[in-house]
Amino acid sequence: MKQPRFWLSLIGLCAAVACASAIVLAIVTATTALAVTTREEPASVEAKDDTAGRQKVLRGVVSDSSCNAKHMIADRNAAQCTRECVSKGARYTLVAGERVYVLDGNPAEVDPLAGQRAEVVGLLDGNVVTVRSIKIAQ
């Protein structure tokens, strides 16, 4: 008579463990799903704010990545040297004090300001400025 009670207790214990495991699994799954969705929304908002935070107005002299502010071609002025270096593969840069920024944009907009002081509005990413607008600095 003791044996049937043993099997009944064992089946009850297994059923209780299965129910507890199912509840724990459901809680863990729901928490993970909420955590993943909550993290995605602020990240996309931060990315939008970060883009606005990187837009800068910089003033300096338009030069090239080969010479920077020290033009190497002796018989040319700064504008001519800059244009010649760019035609040979250098990139337009903006020399602002000790800092040198690579200008990433339409060369046709930057070319007329070669060798001159300019004001550049654009997105700053490290030392690269994606040019939104460029004009002569006043």
DSSP file (Angstrom, degrees, kcal/mol; ACC not computed):
  #  RESIDUE AA STRUCTURE BP1 BP2  ACC     N-H-->O    O-->H-N    N-H-->O    O-->H-N    TCO  KAPPA ALPHA  PHI   PSI    X-CA   Y-CA   Z-CA
    1    1 A M     >        0   0    0      0, 0.0     4,-0.7     0, 0.0     0, 0.0   0.000 360.0 360.0 360.0 -22.0    0.0    0.0    0.0
    2    2 A K  H  >  +     0   0    0      1,-0.2     4,-1.5     2,-0.1     3,-0.2   0.807 360.0  66.8 -74.6 -29.4    3.0    2.3    0.4
    3    3 A Q  H  > S+     0   0    0      1,-0.2     4,-1.7     2,-0.2     3,-0.3   0.908  94.8  53.1 -63.1 -44.7    4.0    1.9   -3.2
    4    4 A P  H  > S+     0   0    0      0, 0.0     4,-1.9     0, 0.0    -1,-0.2   0.865 107.4  53.1 -61.5 -34.0    1.0    3.6   -4.9
    5    5 A R  H  X S+     0   0    0     -4,-0.7     4,-2.5     2,-0.2     5,-0.2   0.884 104.5  56.2 -66.5 -36.7    1.5    6.7   -2.7
    6    6 A F  H  X S+     0   0    0     -4,-1.5     4,-2.2    -3,-0.3    -1,-0.2   0.936 109.4  44.7 -59.8 -47.8    5.2    6.9   -3.8
    7    7 A W  H  X S+     0   0    0     -4,-1.7     4,-2.3     1,-0.2    -1,-0.2   0.873 112.5  51.9 -65.7 -37.8    4.2    7.0   -7.5
    8    8 A L  H  X S+     0   0    0     -4,-1.9     4,-2.0     2,-0.2    -1,-0.2   0.899 111.0  47.3 -66.0 -41.0    1.5    9.5   -6.9
    9    9 A S  H  X S+     0   0    0     -4,-2.5     4,-2.4     2,-0.2    -2,-0.2   0.891 111.2  51.8 -65.8 -40.4    3.9   11.8   -5.0
   10   10 A L  H  X S+     0   0    0     -4,-2.2     4,-2.2    -5,-0.2    -2,-0.2   0.909 110.2  47.6 -64.6 -42.7    6.5   11.4   -7.8
   11   11 A I  H  X S+     0   0    0     -4,-2.3     4,-2.1     2,-0.2    -1,-0.2   0.898 112.3  50.2 -65.4 -40.9    3.9   12.4  -10.5
   12   12 A G  H  X S+     0   0    0     -4,-2.0     4,-2.2     2,-0.2    -2,-0.2   0.905 110.6  49.4 -62.5 -42.8    2.8   15.4   -8.4
   13   13 A L  H  X S+     0   0    0     -4,-2.4     4,-2.4     2,-0.2    -2,-0.2   0.914 111.0  49.1 -63.8 -44.2    6.4   16.6   -7.9
   14   14 A C  H  X S+     0   0    0     -4,-2.2     4,-2.3     1,-0.2    -1,-0.2   0.897 111.1  50.2 -62.5 -41.2    7.2   16.3  -11.6
   15   15 A A  H  X S+     0   0    0     -4,-2.1     4,-2.2     2,-0.2    -1,-0.2   0.902 111.0  49.1 -64.5 -41.0    4.0   18.3  -12.5
   16   16 A A  H  X S+     0   0    0     -4,-2.2     4,-2.4     2,-0.2    -2,-0.2   0.909 111.7  48.4 -65.0 -42.9    4.9   21.0  -10.0
   17   17 A V  H  X S+     0   0    0     -4,-2.4     4,-2.4     2,-0.2    -2,-0.2   0.894 111.4  50.6 -64.6 -40.2    8.5   21.3  -11.4
   18   18 A A  H  X S+     0   0    0     -4,-2.3     4,-2.1     2,-0.2    -2,-0.2   0.912 111.8  47.2 -64.5 -43.3    7.2   21.4  -15.0
   19   19 A C  H  X S+     0   0    0     -4,-2.2     4,-2.1     2,-0.2    -2,-0.2   0.918 113.0  48.5 -64.8 -43.4    4.7   24.2  -14.1
   20   20 A A  H  X S+     0   0    0     -4,-2.4     4,-2.4     1,-0.2    -2,-0.2   0.901 111.5  50.2 -63.8 -41.0    7.4   26.2  -12.2
   21   21 A S  H  X S+     0   0    0     -4,-2.4     4,-2.5     1,-0.2    -1,-0.2   0.896 109.3  51.5 -64.1 -40.3    9.8   25.8  -15.1
   22   22 A A  H  X S+     0   0    0     -4,-2.1     4,-2.1     2,-0.2    -1,-0.2   0.896 110.7  48.1 -64.2 -40.7    7.2   27.0  -17.6
   23   23 A I  H  X S+     0   0    0     -4,-2.1     4,-2.2     2,-0.2    -2,-0.2   0.924 112.4  48.3 -66.7 -44.1    6.5   30.1  -15.5
   24   24 A V  H  X S+     0   0    0     -4,-2.4     4,-2.4     1,-0.2    -2,-0.2   0.914 111.9  49.8 -62.5 -43.2   10.2   31.0  -15.2
   25   25 A L  H  X S+     0   0    0     -4,-2.5     4,-2.3     1,-0.2    -1,-0.2   0.895 110.3  50.4 -62.6 -41.0   10.7   30.5  -18.9
   26   26 A A  H  X S+     0   0    0     -4,-2.1     4,-2.3     2,-0.2    -1,-0.2   0.899 111.3  48.3 -64.9 -40.7    7.8   32.8  -19.7
   27   27 A I  H  X S+     0   0    0     -4,-2.2     4,-2.4     2,-0.2    -2,-0.2   0.923 112.4  47.9 -66.0 -44.6    9.1   35.5  -17.4
   28   28 A V  H  X S+     0   0    0     -4,-2.4     4,-2.3     2,-0.2    -2,-0.2   0.913 113.1  48.4 -63.2 -43.0   12.6   35.3  -18.8
   29   29 A T  H  X S+     0   0    0     -4,-2.3     4,-2.3     2,-0.2    -2,-0.2   0.918 112.8  47.5 -63.8 -44.5   11.3   35.5  -22.4
   30   30 A A  H  X S+     0   0    0     -4,-2.3     4,-2.1     2,-0.2    -2,-0.2   0.904 112.3  49.4 -65.2 -41.5    9.0   38.4  -21.7
   31   31 A T  H  X S+     0   0    0     -4,-2.4     4,-2.5     2,-0.2    -1,-0.2   0.913 111.7  48.7 -64.3 -42.8   11.8   40.3  -19.9
   32   32 A T  H  X S+     0   0    0     -4,-2.3     4,-2.4     2,-0.2     5,-0.2   0.910 110.2  51.2 -63.8 -42.2   14.2   39.8  -22.8
   33   33 A A  H  X S+     0   0    0     -4,-2.3     4,-1.9     1,-0.2    -1,-0.2   0.901 112.6  46.3 -63.1 -40.8   11.6   40.9  -25.4
   34   34 A L  H  X S+     0   0    0     -4,-2.1     4,-2.3     2,-0.2    -2,-0.2   0.900 111.8  51.1 -68.0 -40.6   10.9   44.1  -23.4
   35   35 A A  H  X S+     0   0    0     -4,-2.5     4,-1.7     2,-0.2    -2,-0.2   0.901 110.6  48.3 -64.7 -41.0   14.6   44.8  -22.9
   36   36 A V  H  X S+     0   0    0     -4,-2.4     4,-1.4     2,-0.2    -1,-0.2   0.919 114.3  45.3 -66.9 -43.8   15.4   44.4  -26.6
   37   37 A T  H  X S+     0   0    0     -4,-1.9     4,-1.3     1,-0.2    -2,-0.2   0.879 111.8  52.3 -69.5 -36.1   12.6   46.6  -27.8
   38   38 A T  H  < S+     0   0    0     -4,-2.3    -1,-0.2     1,-0.2    -2,-0.2   0.868 108.6  50.7 -67.8 -36.0   13.3   49.3  -25.2
   39   39 A R  H  X S+     0   0    0     -4,-1.7     4,-1.3    -5,-0.2    -1,-0.2   0.831 105.2  56.3 -72.6 -31.6   17.0   49.5  -26.2
   40   40 A E  H  X S+     0   0    0     -4,-1.4     4,-1.7     2,-0.2    -1,-0.2   0.902 102.3  54.1 -69.6 -40.7   16.3   49.9  -29.9
   41   41 A E  H  X S+     0   0    0     -4,-1.3     4,-1.6     1,-0.2     3,-0.2   0.941 109.6  44.1 -64.6 -50.3   14.1   53.0  -29.6
   42   42 A P  H  > S+     0   0    0      0, 0.0     4,-2.7     0, 0.0    -1,-0.2   0.853 109.5  58.8 -63.6 -31.2   16.5   55.2  -27.7
   43   43 A A  H  X S+     0   0    0     -4,-1.3     4,-1.9     1,-0.2    -2,-0.2   0.912 106.2  47.0 -63.5 -40.8   19.4   54.2  -29.9
   44   44 A S  H  X S+     0   0    0     -4,-1.7     4,-1.5     2,-0.2    -1,-0.2   0.861 112.7  49.8 -69.7 -33.4   17.6   55.5  -33.0
   45   45 A V  H  X S+     0   0    0     -4,-1.6     4,-2.1     2,-0.2    -2,-0.2   0.907 109.9  51.0 -68.5 -41.6   16.7   58.7  -31.2
   46   46 A E  H  X S+     0   0    0     -4,-2.7     4,-2.6     1,-0.2    -2,-0.2   0.873 106.3  55.1 -63.3 -37.0   20.3   59.2  -30.1
   47   47 A A  H  X S+     0   0    0     -4,-1.9     4,-1.7     2,-0.2    -1,-0.2   0.896 108.4  48.2 -64.0 -39.4   21.5   58.7  -33.7
   48   48 A K  H  X S+     0   0    0     -4,-1.5     4,-1.5     1,-0.2    -2,-0.2   0.923 113.9  46.3 -66.2 -43.0   19.3   61.5  -34.9
   49   49 A D  H  X S+     0   0    0     -4,-2.1     4,-1.9     1,-0.2    -2,-0.2   0.864 108.8  56.6 -65.9 -35.6   20.5   63.8  -32.1
   50   50 A D  H  X S+     0   0    0     -4,-2.6     4,-1.4     1,-0.2    -1,-0.2   0.879 103.5  53.5 -64.3 -38.6   24.1   62.8  -32.8
   51   51 A T  H  X S+     0   0    0     -4,-1.7     4,-0.6     1,-0.2     3,-0.3   0.918 110.4  46.6 -62.4 -43.0   23.8   63.9  -36.5
   52   52 A A  H >< S+     0   0    0     -4,-1.5     3,-0.6     1,-0.2    -1,-0.2   0.850 110.5  54.5 -66.8 -33.1   22.6   67.3  -35.4
   53   53 A G  H 3< S+     0   0    0     -4,-1.9    -1,-0.2     1,-0.2    -2,-0.2   0.745 103.6  54.6 -73.6 -23.6   25.4   67.5  -32.8
   54   54 A R  H 3< S+     0   0    0     -4,-1.4    70,-2.2    -3,-0.3     2,-0.4   0.618  79.2 106.9 -86.5 -12.7   28.1   66.9  -35.3
   55   55 A Q  E <<  +A  123   0A   0     -4,-0.6     2,-0.3    -3,-0.6    68,-0.3  -0.535  52.2 174.9 -70.9 125.7   27.1   69.8  -37.7
   56   56 A K  E     -A  122   0A   0     66,-3.1    66,-2.2    -2,-0.4     2,-0.5  -0.882  35.9-134.4-132.0 158.7   29.7   72.5  -37.3
   57   57 A V  E     -A  121   0A   0     -2,-0.3     2,-0.4    64,-0.2    64,-0.2  -0.980  32.6-176.5-111.6 119.3   30.6   75.8  -38.7
   58   58 A L  E     -A  120   0A   0     62,-3.0    62,-3.3    -2,-0.5     2,-0.4  -0.916  12.3-160.2-120.5 143.6   34.4   76.0  -39.3
   59   59 A R  E     +A  119   0A   0     -2,-0.4     2,-0.3    60,-0.2    60,-0.2  -0.977  36.8 101.8-123.4 137.0   36.5   78.9  -40.6
   60   60 A G  E     -A  118   0A   0     58,-2.1    58,-3.5    -2,-0.4     2,-0.5  -0.965  68.0 -54.5 178.5-166.4   40.0   78.5  -42.1
   61   61 A V  E     -AB 117  95A   0     34,-2.4    34,-3.0    -2,-0.3     2,-0.5  -0.836  45.6-126.5-101.0 131.1   42.0   78.5  -45.3
   62   62 A V  E     + B   0  94A   0     54,-2.5    53,-2.5    51,-0.5    32,-0.2  -0.654  50.9 142.3 -76.6 122.2   41.0   76.1  -48.1
   63   63 A S  E     - B   0  93A   0     30,-2.7    30,-2.2    -2,-0.5     2,-0.3  -0.481  44.8 -91.3-137.0-154.4   44.1   74.1  -49.0
   64   64 A D  E  >  -CB  68  92A   0      4,-0.6     4,-2.7    28,-0.3    28,-0.2  -0.909  25.6-115.5-133.0 162.1   45.0   70.6  -50.1
   65   65 A S  T  4 S+     0   0    0     26,-2.4    27,-0.1    -2,-0.3    -1,-0.0   0.646 111.5  55.8 -72.1 -14.9   46.0   67.4  -48.3
   66   66 A S  T  4 S+     0   0    0     25,-0.2    -1,-0.2     2,-0.1    16,-0.0   0.921 125.4  15.0 -81.4 -47.4   49.4   67.4  -49.9
   67   67 A C  T >4 S-     0   0    0      1,-0.2     3,-1.9    14,-0.1     2,-0.3   0.737  78.4-173.2 -98.5 -27.1   50.7   70.8  -48.9
   68   68 A N  B 3< S-C   64   0A   0     -4,-2.7    -4,-0.6     1,-0.3    -1,-0.2  -0.521  77.2 -24.6  56.7-122.1   48.2   71.8  -46.1
   69   69 A A  T 3  S+     0   0    0     -2,-0.3     2,-0.9     1,-0.2    -1,-0.3   0.552 130.8  76.3 -95.5  -6.6   49.2   75.5  -45.4
   70   70 A K  S <  S-     0   0    0     -3,-1.9     2,-0.2     8,-0.0    -1,-0.2  -0.793  74.8-154.1-107.5  90.3   52.8   75.2  -46.6
   71   71 A H        -     0   0    0     -2,-0.9     7,-0.1     1,-0.1    -2,-0.0  -0.449   6.3-161.7 -72.5 132.8   52.6   75.2  -50.4
   72   72 A M        +     0   0    0     -2,-0.2     2,-0.8     9,-0.1    -1,-0.1   0.720  64.4  89.6 -89.3 -25.0   55.5   73.5  -52.1
   73   73 A I    >   -     0   0    0      1,-0.2     3,-1.1     4,-0.1     8,-0.1  -0.664  60.7-163.1 -82.6 112.9   55.3   74.9  -55.6
   74   74 A A  T 3  S+     0   0    0     -2,-0.8    -1,-0.2     1,-0.2     7,-0.0   0.841  81.6  50.7 -68.8 -37.4   57.5   78.0  -55.5
   75   75 A D  T 3  S+     0   0    0      2,-0.0     2,-0.3     6,-0.0    -1,-0.2   0.268 102.2  75.1 -89.7  14.6   56.3   79.7  -58.7
   76   76 A R  S <  S-     0   0    0     -3,-1.1     2,-0.1    -5,-0.0    -5,-0.0  -0.910  75.8-124.6-124.0 150.5   52.6   79.5  -57.8
   77   77 A N     >  -     0   0    0     -2,-0.3     4,-2.5     1,-0.1     5,-0.2  -0.290  44.0 -90.8 -80.7 178.9   50.3   81.3  -55.4
   78   78 A A  H  > S+     0   0    0      1,-0.2     4,-2.4     2,-0.2    37,-0.2   0.886 125.6  49.2 -61.4 -41.6   48.3   79.3  -52.8
   79   79 A A  H  > S+     0   0    0      2,-0.2     4,-2.4    36,-0.2    -1,-0.2   0.927 113.5  45.5 -65.5 -44.7   45.2   79.0  -55.0
   80   80 A Q  H  > S+     0   0    0      2,-0.2     4,-2.3     1,-0.2    -2,-0.2   0.900 113.9  49.1 -66.3 -40.3   47.2   77.7  -58.0
   81   81 A C  H  X S+     0   0    0     -4,-2.5     4,-2.5     2,-0.2     5,-0.2   0.918 111.4  49.9 -64.7 -43.3   49.2   75.3  -55.9
   82   82 A T  H  X S+     0   0    0     -4,-2.4     4,-2.3    -5,-0.2    -2,-0.2   0.937 111.9  47.2 -60.7 -47.5   46.1   73.9  -54.2
   83   83 A R  H  X S+     0   0    0     -4,-2.4     4,-2.2     1,-0.2    -1,-0.2   0.894 112.6  49.5 -63.2 -39.9   44.4   73.4  -57.6
   84   84 A E  H  X S+     0   0    0     -4,-2.3     4,-1.0     2,-0.2    -1,-0.2   0.915 111.5  48.2 -67.0 -42.0   47.4   71.7  -59.1
   85   85 A C  H  <>S+     0   0    0     -4,-2.5     5,-2.4     1,-0.2     3,-0.4   0.899 111.8  50.1 -64.8 -39.4   47.8   69.3  -56.1
   86   86 A V  H ><5S+     0   0    0     -4,-2.3     3,-1.6     1,-0.2    -1,-0.2   0.888 106.6  54.8 -66.1 -38.4   44.1   68.4  -56.2
   87   87 A S  H 3<5S+     0   0    0     -4,-2.2    -1,-0.2     1,-0.3    -2,-0.2   0.764 106.2  53.6 -65.9 -22.5   44.4   67.7  -59.9
   88   88 A K  T 3<5S-     0   0    0     -4,-1.0    -1,-0.3    -3,-0.4    -2,-0.2   0.352 135.6 -82.7 -93.0   5.3   47.2   65.3  -59.1
   89   89 A G  T < 5S+     0   0    0     -3,-1.6    -3,-0.2     1,-0.3    -2,-0.1   0.348  85.9 129.8 116.7  -7.9   45.1   63.4  -56.5
   90   90 A A      < -     0   0    0     -5,-2.4    -1,-0.3    -6,-0.1     2,-0.3  -0.292  52.5-123.1 -72.0 165.9   45.2   65.4  -53.3
   91   91 A R        -     0   0    0      1,-0.0   -26,-2.4    -4,-0.0   -25,-0.2  -0.811  24.8-100.6-110.3 152.6   42.0   66.3  -51.5
   92   92 A Y  E     -B   64   0A   0     11,-0.3    11,-2.7    -2,-0.3     2,-0.3  -0.466  45.4-175.0 -67.3 141.3   40.7   69.7  -50.5
   93   93 A T  E     -BD  63 102A   0    -30,-2.2   -30,-2.7     9,-0.3     2,-0.5  -0.888  24.9-133.5-132.1 164.8   41.3   70.5  -46.9
   94   94 A L  E     -BD  62 101A   0      7,-2.8     7,-2.5    -2,-0.3     2,-0.8  -0.984  16.6-154.8-120.0 118.0   40.4   73.3  -44.5
   95   95 A V  E     +BD  61 100A   0    -34,-3.0   -34,-2.4    -2,-0.5     2,-0.6  -0.838  17.6 175.0 -95.9 111.4   43.3   74.5  -42.3
   96   96 A A  E >   - D   0  99A   0      3,-2.5     3,-1.8    -2,-0.8     2,-0.4  -0.867  61.7 -61.3-119.9  94.9   41.9   76.1  -39.2
   97   97 A G  T 3  S-     0   0    0     -2,-0.6   -37,-0.0     1,-0.3     0, 0.0  -0.543 118.8 -16.2  67.7-123.5   44.7   77.0  -36.8
   98   98 A E  T 3  S+     0   0    0     -2,-0.4    -1,-0.3    -3,-0.1     2,-0.3   0.600 122.7  88.5 -87.0 -13.5   46.6   73.8  -35.9
   99   99 A R  E <   -D   96   0A   0     -3,-1.8    -3,-2.5     2,-0.0     2,-0.5  -0.625  58.8-159.8 -92.1 145.2   43.8   71.5  -37.1
  100  100 A V  E     -D   95   0A   0     -2,-0.3     2,-0.4    -5,-0.2    -5,-0.2  -0.990   7.9-166.9-124.5 122.8   43.4   70.3  -40.7
  101  101 A Y  E     -D   94   0A   0     -7,-2.5    -7,-2.8    -2,-0.5     2,-0.4  -0.919  19.3-130.6-112.1 133.0   40.0   69.0  -41.9
  102  102 A V  E     -De  93 128A   0     25,-2.9    27,-3.1    -2,-0.4     2,-0.7  -0.691  23.0-135.9 -80.0 130.3   39.4   67.0  -45.1
  103  103 A L  E     - e   0 129A   0    -11,-2.7     2,-0.7    -2,-0.4   -11,-0.3  -0.803  18.8-170.2 -94.0 115.5   36.6   68.5  -47.1
  104  104 A D  E     + e   0 130A   0     25,-3.2    27,-2.1    -2,-0.7     2,-0.3  -0.904  45.9  77.9-106.9 107.3   34.3   65.9  -48.5
  105  105 A G  S    S-     0   0    0     -2,-0.7    27,-0.1    25,-0.2    -2,-0.0  -0.935  87.7 -26.1-178.0-163.3   31.9   67.5  -50.9
  106  106 A N    >>  -     0   0    0     -2,-0.3     4,-1.4    25,-0.2     3,-1.3  -0.613  46.2-152.9 -74.7 115.3   31.4   68.8  -54.4
  107  107 A P  H 3> S+     0   0    0      0, 0.0     4,-2.9     0, 0.0    -1,-0.2   0.802  93.3  64.3 -59.9 -28.2   34.9   69.9  -55.7
  108  108 A A  H 34 S+     0   0    0      1,-0.2    -2,-0.0     2,-0.2     0, 0.0   0.807 104.5  46.1 -66.2 -28.0   33.2   72.4  -58.0
  109  109 A E  H <4 S+     0   0    0     -3,-1.3    -1,-0.2     2,-0.1     4,-0.2   0.828 117.8  41.9 -79.7 -33.2   31.9   74.3  -54.9
  110  110 A V  H >< S+     0   0    0     -4,-1.4     3,-1.8     1,-0.2    -2,-0.2   0.848  99.0  73.7 -82.5 -36.0   35.2   74.2  -53.1
  111  111 A D  G >< S+     0   0    0     -4,-2.9     3,-1.9     1,-0.3    -1,-0.2   0.830  88.9  57.2 -52.8 -44.2   37.5   75.0  -56.1
  112  112 A P  G 3  S+     0   0    0      0, 0.0    -1,-0.3     0, 0.0    -2,-0.1   0.743 107.7  50.7 -63.1 -18.7   36.7   78.7  -56.4
  113  113 A L  G X  S+     0   0    0     -3,-1.8     3,-2.2    -4,-0.2   -51,-0.5   0.278  77.2 139.2-100.8  10.6   37.7   79.2  -52.8
  114  114 A A  T <  S+     0   0    0     -3,-1.9   -35,-0.2     1,-0.3   -51,-0.2  -0.323  77.1   9.1 -57.8 130.6   41.1   77.5  -53.1
  115  115 A G  T 3  S+     0   0    0    -53,-2.5    -1,-0.3     1,-0.3     2,-0.2   0.471 111.2 104.9  79.3   1.9   43.8   79.4  -51.2
  116  116 A Q  S <  S-     0   0    0     -3,-2.2   -54,-2.5   -38,-0.1     2,-0.3  -0.729  80.7 -96.9-113.7 162.2   41.2   81.7  -49.5
  117  117 A R  E     +A   61   0A   0     -2,-0.2    20,-1.6   -56,-0.2     2,-0.3  -0.629  53.1 179.1 -74.0 132.7   39.7   82.0  -46.1
  118  118 A A  E     -AF  60 136A   0    -58,-3.5   -58,-2.1    -2,-0.3     2,-0.5  -0.920  32.0-134.5-136.9 159.3   36.4   80.3  -46.1
  119  119 A E  E     -AF  59 135A   0     16,-3.2    16,-1.9    -2,-0.3     2,-0.5  -0.978  26.9-166.4-114.7 120.7   33.5   79.4  -43.8
  120  120 A V  E     -AF  58 134A   0    -62,-3.3   -62,-3.0    -2,-0.5     2,-0.5  -0.917   9.4-166.1-113.6 130.2   32.3   75.8  -44.1
  121  121 A V  E     +AF  57 133A   0     12,-2.8    11,-3.1    -2,-0.5    12,-2.1  -0.969  38.6 110.8-111.6 127.2   29.1   74.4  -42.7
  122  122 A G  E     -AF  56 131A   0    -66,-2.2   -66,-3.1    -2,-0.5     2,-0.5  -0.988  67.8 -64.6-175.2 179.6   28.9   70.6  -42.6
  123  123 A L  E     -AF  55 130A   0      7,-1.7     7,-2.7    -2,-0.3     2,-0.5  -0.741  45.2-146.4 -87.2 126.6   28.9   67.4  -40.6
  124  124 A L  E     + F   0 129A   0    -70,-2.2     2,-0.4    -2,-0.5     5,-0.2  -0.832  23.2 170.5 -99.1 124.7   32.1   66.7  -38.7
  125  125 A D  E >   - F   0 128A   0      3,-2.8     3,-1.6    -2,-0.5     2,-0.6  -0.849  70.0 -54.3-132.8  95.9   33.2   63.1  -38.3
  126  126 A G  T 3  S-     0   0    0     -2,-0.4    -2,-0.0     1,-0.2     0, 0.0  -0.632 120.8 -23.1  71.6-117.0   36.7   63.0  -36.9
  127  127 A N  T 3  S+     0   0    0     -2,-0.6   -25,-2.9    -3,-0.1     2,-0.5   0.196 119.6  96.6-109.8  15.1   38.8   65.2  -39.2
  128  128 A V  E <   -eF 102 125A   0     -3,-1.6    -3,-2.8   -27,-0.2     2,-0.6  -0.913  55.1-162.9-108.4 128.4   36.4   64.8  -42.2
  129  129 A V  E     -eF 103 124A   0    -27,-3.1   -25,-3.2    -2,-0.5     2,-0.9  -0.945  12.0-148.0-110.6 119.6   33.8   67.5  -42.9
  130  130 A T  E     -eF 104 123A   0     -7,-2.7    -7,-1.7    -2,-0.6     2,-0.3  -0.791  32.2-128.0 -83.5 110.5   30.9   66.6  -45.2
  131  131 A V  E     + F   0 122A   0    -27,-2.1    -9,-0.2    -2,-0.9   -25,-0.2  -0.417  39.8 167.5 -72.4 123.4   30.4   70.0  -46.8
  132  132 A R  E    S-     0   0A   0    -11,-3.1     2,-0.3     1,-0.4   -10,-0.2   0.779  75.7  -7.5 -95.1 -41.6   26.8   71.3  -46.7
  133  133 A S  E     - F   0 121A   0    -12,-2.1   -12,-2.8     2,-0.0    -1,-0.4  -0.988  60.3-168.0-153.3 152.8   27.8   74.9  -47.7
  134  134 A I  E     + F   0 120A   0     -2,-0.3     2,-0.3   -14,-0.2   -14,-0.2  -0.997  15.6 157.8-143.7 136.9   30.9   76.9  -48.2
  135  135 A K  E     - F   0 119A   0    -16,-1.9   -16,-3.2    -2,-0.3     2,-0.2  -0.951  49.6 -74.0-150.8 168.3   31.5   80.6  -48.7
  136  136 A I  E     - F   0 118A   0     -2,-0.3   -18,-0.3   -18,-0.2     2,-0.2  -0.484  53.6-120.5 -67.4 132.2   34.1   83.3  -48.3
  137  137 A A              0   0    0    -20,-1.6   -20,-0.1    -2,-0.2    -1,-0.1  -0.465 360.0 360.0 -74.6 145.0   34.8   84.0  -44.6
  138  138 A Q              0   0    0     -2,-0.2    -1,-0.1   -20,-0.0    -2,-0.0   0.405 360.0 360.0-110.6 360.0   34.2   87.6  -43.5
